[in-house]
Amino acid sequence: MSSVRVRFAPSPTGLLHIGGARTALFNWLYARHTGGTFVLRIEDTDAARNTPEAVAIIFAGLKWLGLDWNEGPMGDGTSVGDKGPYFQSQRRDIYARYVQKLLSEGKAYEFEGAVKFKTPKTPITVDDKICGQIHFDRTMDPDLVIQRKDGSPVFHLVNVVDDLEMGITDVIRGEDHLSNTPKHLALFEAFGAQPPRYAHIPLILNPNGSKMSKRDEGASIGEYMAKGYTPAAVRNYLCLLGWSPKDNREVIDIKEVIEKFDLPQINRSNARFDINKLYWLNGEYFSKATLDEVEPLAIEVLQRANVLPADFDRAYFRAALGIVKEKIKLAGDLPEWMDYFFKEDFAFDPAAVTKVFTPAGLENLAKLRERLATLTAFDSATLEQNFKELAALTSQKVGPFIHPARLATSGKSVGPSLYHLLEVLGKDRTLARMQRALDQYK
């Protein structure tokens, strides 16, 4: 058996659809599982629809997901080195040569300026690695246009020619292409070539059972990139849309997926997309990720939201990120949770002000500030001890001191552990913020 060669062949239309991303992932997984080659081919023959920006979106999405494409052994001992992707717009001479071959052999003919392929009028059975044996009649199928009047090749022709030229051994694609397979097999036969093996992946549906379109929420990989999802979580979730490790686990490392992944394991039924499950899964990955792993994503999200200044103190930033990270499930939530670390003129939550900055609350804040000003150590353990001692001295619980302190130093009523928050802010910043609140509301 020759080395496995699979391909992902998207059309650049302005987004990387989640269905396309899953198709790319399953091809990549099969190539990595078998030690084969993953080829990226851009179907950009429609010049009116395709733009360099749309191609860049595909590249960015695949790289974000960690799906590296490659060219390697061709199965005959030769190698083409590390290159790719291929662009169909640069291969028109190749397609024209194949059209001419069909014309010269009487397997195609000119019709009103276009070229039509003589479709076989005999039944055929497609042996699909996921769908099983599917029978197609073909006796009433019309002849297939393979070249338009303007000389441009049609999808069916370029698809087959490229798979043939690139030595593709396995075509893994969406089930919506299953009906195209008899046409493609007929073209392979006409060229006297061995066709690849086919595996058609079931569709991704919305929660209500409708087919997921490009306009539906969650349909574009770009959405997850913009909202601060972790690539590993999205990739993990895409693996579970049609495949599973068979032991009901949801969180599974990509190395283990590669080891276990095979085409017959893919479910025959359509997969339903669940944004809540993806959000939960992202939280699992985000909370378990190390600070070093989260830091680049956090910086990108915070700078895009104009929260993080260009000259930020990295040690202070990492300390703040470290106490916030455990509280959230999505990097996109970081601006809301971290903005007050980097500005002193933050607003105070009006509802919290009414509830917390009462005369008694402000009196407690003033006593607390006075006590904290005397401290030489300002770590979380020392702070917790002093909060509790002050509460005992005033015959109160610790809550009446915690709530005004949090609101004064962050402007919010919720957040990370207060003692750790104050430690990160430091003594000078903490005292200054408490004084600002007292000056404004007392």
Secondary structure as GFF3:
##gff-version 3
##sequence-region A 1 442
A	DSSP	beta_strand	5	8	.	.	.	ID=ss1
A	DSSP	alpha_helix	18	34	.	.	.	ID=ss2
A	DSSP	beta_strand	37	42	.	.	.	ID=ss3
A	DSSP	alpha_helix	52	65	.	.	.	ID=ss4
A	DSSP	beta_strand	86	87	.	.	.	ID=ss5
A	DSSP	three_ten_helix	88	90	.	.	.	ID=ss6
A	DSSP	alpha_helix	92	104	.	.	.	ID=ss7
A	DSSP	beta_strand	108	111	.	.	.	ID=ss8
A	DSSP	beta_strand	114	117	.	.	.	ID=ss9
A	DSSP	beta_strand	124	128	.	.	.	ID=ss10
A	DSSP	beta_strand	132	136	.	.	.	ID=ss11
A	DSSP	beta_strand	144	147	.	.	.	ID=ss12
A	DSSP	alpha_helix	155	165	.	.	.	ID=ss13
A	DSSP	beta_strand	170	174	.	.	.	ID=ss14
A	DSSP	three_ten_helix	175	180	.	.	.	ID=ss15
A	DSSP	alpha_helix	181	190	.	.	.	ID=ss16
A	DSSP	beta_strand	197	201	.	.	.	ID=ss17
A	DSSP	beta_strand	204	205	.	.	.	ID=ss18
A	DSSP	alpha_helix	221	227	.	.	.	ID=ss19
A	DSSP	alpha_helix	231	240	.	.	.	ID=ss20
A	DSSP	alpha_helix	254	260	.	.	.	ID=ss21
A	DSSP	three_ten_helix	263	265	.	.	.	ID=ss22
A	DSSP	beta_strand	271	272	.	.	.	ID=ss23
A	DSSP	alpha_helix	275	288	.	.	.	ID=ss24
A	DSSP	alpha_helix	291	304	.	.	.	ID=ss25
A	DSSP	alpha_helix	314	324	.	.	.	ID=ss26
A	DSSP	three_ten_helix	325	327	.	.	.	ID=ss27
A	DSSP	three_ten_helix	331	333	.	.	.	ID=ss28
A	DSSP	alpha_helix	334	338	.	.	.	ID=ss29
A	DSSP	three_ten_helix	339	342	.	.	.	ID=ss30
A	DSSP	alpha_helix	350	356	.	.	.	ID=ss31
A	DSSP	alpha_helix	359	372	.	.	.	ID=ss32
A	DSSP	alpha_helix	380	393	.	.	.	ID=ss33
A	DSSP	alpha_helix	399	410	.	.	.	ID=ss34
A	DSSP	alpha_helix	418	425	.	.	.	ID=ss35
A	DSSP	alpha_helix	427	441	.	.	.	ID=ss36
###
